[in-house]
Amino acid sequence: MEFHPALAVSNIKNHIPIVLEMEKDQYGTWAELFRIHVRSHRVLHHIVPVKNKTSPADTFSAEYEQWTTLDNTFLQWIYSTISTDLLTIILEPDSIGMEAWNRLADIFQDNQNARAVSLEQEFSNT
């Protein structure tokens, strides 16, 4: 098995200097920096599923072992770049990277309509 470039990242905060927090509207910036990073380190498939391809089924294969290692590396990247409050919300046992990524997207993108209405009301009141 060859060495994967994602495993060479020793400090994700050098690549993604933003700590994602509930109170700050930085999700779009954070997510784009993350997408750039995962593309450059060849682990985009842990965010965007490849058609007809999931994690390897044979849990004893070298391919499965590498997939699991990369997915856990990807999870560590997410967990290291979000606030403790967000970590508490999205952390689930035996979670895979794509599930954590999608939970974060749901938190920030499902709020967009409600937030827009709230800001519009706030603007109208001033």
Secondary structure, DSSP 8 states (H G I E B T S, - for coil): ----GGGG-S-GGGT----B-SSS--HHHHHHHHHHHHHHTT-GGGTS--TT--S-S-TTSHHHHHHHHHHHHHHHHHHHTB-HHHHHHH--TT--HHHHHHHHHHHHHTTHHHHHHHHHHHHHH-
